[in-house]
Amino acid sequence: MSRVCQISGAGPMKGHRRRHPHSGAWNLRAPKKNHTFLPNLQTVTIATPEGRIRLKVTTSVMSSEKFQDYLTGAKPLPKELKKKSQHHLKKRKAEVFRGNALKDQCPCRAFL
């Protein structure tokens, strides 16, 4: 799964990691190396009437009052968050479809 918060949409950011030498000439200036700053994601399980839902959420969102209302059940979860991921089922359907197509084309694949 990607490193993106499912509530706020916060994701990785690109930047520079800097090391600061506190003295020296211009040719010894602080080196800048490329760095990816990742959000602090935590997995949260929320109980809903339809069942349990697992979300990846940043810690800053976890401490917000709005998200606390979702956790306690004071507010219902939005419909987009209630949907469970179906991408693994789509992959399986595609594999089955490809397999059937190959069996129809070649008689030697009928035993697979």
Secondary structure, DSSP 8 states (H G I E B T S, - for coil): --S--TTT----EEEEEE---SS--GGG---EEEEEE---EEEEEEEETTEEEEEEEEHHHHTSHHHHHHHHTSS---HHHHS---HHHHHHHHHHHHHHHHHHH-GGGGG-
